[in-house]
């Protein structure tokens, strides 16, 4: 069971999230907090697995709370859920250790899946947010082949095609449609790419691809 703490200054939002998340058999909402300061106190008391954190709140905002929670409580993970896709909030939250950043228009089933993924240690970013991060990555000089991850040569031509589409922000469904393969096959290719390149998740794959692929002959 994944124990979740809800942090949002709007009680109606918290109530709605509780109802939606508790429909999932492996999610349990163990508490609620209306600001970052209370969230820190609740994390210390309840020791949740995942903190679902809003950004703009009175008393203490979600970014400051995220920083303190992840400094003090090593086992907790923070997933930001907010209305704001502001670059500054996004960069600060991830810099302080948040495992994901989603917007509040995220469908409930995708939110539940994101919480489950964050609990496992995978980063989760909403549509369009990967591109915002990549845009902040400094341009790199051409990369010598010897500097590439050892698994690069093990990628199949199809996996390299999938990686190119990941770099463009395509979802598994969009990749499947573009390459005329099933979503299950896409998932297998993504898993192989991450394993062979020793990358943690799809976000790292996108950053890798945008940094290195322009300099390679593929």
Secondary structure, DSSP 8 states (H G I E B T S, - for coil): -EEEEEE-S-HHHHHHHHHHHTTSTTEEEEEEESSHHHHHHHHHHH--SEEEE-SS-SSS-HHHHHHHHHHH-TT-EEEEEES---HHHHHHHHHTT-SEEEETTS-HHHHHHHHHHHHHT--EE-TTHHHHHHHTS-------GGGS-TTGGG--HHHHHHHHHHHTT--HHHHHHHHT--HHHHHHHHHHHHHHHT-SSHHHHHHHHHHHGGGS--
